[in-house]
Each structure stands twice: as C-alpha cells, then as structure tokens.
Amino acid sequence: MWLVHLGLARTAGAIMLIYGLTNPKTLLVRNDQLSITPMFGNGSSGFAVSGAF
C-alpha cells in the first residue's frame, strides 16, 4: 500500500512540474525593504525597525 501512495505522490509531482513549466505566468512581487537591527546605548538596548515601501 505504501508503494501505491508513493507512486501517486510522484505522479502528482511530475504533473505539477510539467504544468508549471509549460504554463508560465507573470507574478508581481513586492519589493519592500524592512530592516530590524539591534541598538545599544548608555544603559539601554533594543531594536530599531526601518523600512521603505
């Protein structure tokens, strides 16, 4: 029974791979830049968050 499930999973993976390669789709990706850096000062510490949208 295990081999049947393994075969079905591999077949599904191969079908999705072929579908993905043969049907290209343009995907827009956001280019947000977010930075989290540690801050240290006189007797204090914390995190600084900066970013650009």
C-alpha positions in Angstrom: 0.0 0.0 0.0 2.9 2.3 0.7 4.2 2.0 -2.8 0.8 3.0 -4.2 0.8 6.2 -2.2 4.4 6.9 -3.2 3.6 6.3 -6.8 0.6 8.7 -6.6 2.7 11.4 -4.9 5.4 11.1 -7.6 2.9 11.2 -10.4 1.2 14.3 -8.9 4.5 16.0 -8.5 5.5 15.2 -12.1 2.2 16.5 -13.4 2.5 19.8 -11.4 6.1 20.2 -12.6 5.1 19.8 -16.2 2.1 22.1 -15.8 4.3 24.8 -14.2 7.0 24.6 -16.9 4.5 24.7 -19.8 2.2 27.4 -18.5 4.3 30.4 -17.5 2.6 33.1 -15.5 3.8 36.6 -14.7 3.9 37.1 -10.9 4.3 40.6 -9.5 6.4 40.5 -6.3 6.6 43.4 -3.8 10.0 45.0 -3.3 9.5 46.1 0.3 12.7 46.6 2.3 12.4 46.1 6.1 15.4 46.0 8.4 15.5 45.1 12.1 18.8 45.9 13.8 19.9 45.8 17.4 20.5 49.2 19.2 22.8 49.7 22.1 23.2 52.9 24.1 24.2 54.2 27.5 22.4 51.8 29.8 19.7 50.9 27.3 19.3 48.5 24.4 16.6 47.5 22.0 15.7 47.1 18.3 15.4 49.6 15.6 13.0 48.9 12.7 13.4 50.8 9.5 12.0 50.3 6.0 11.0 51.6 2.7 7.7 50.9 0.9 
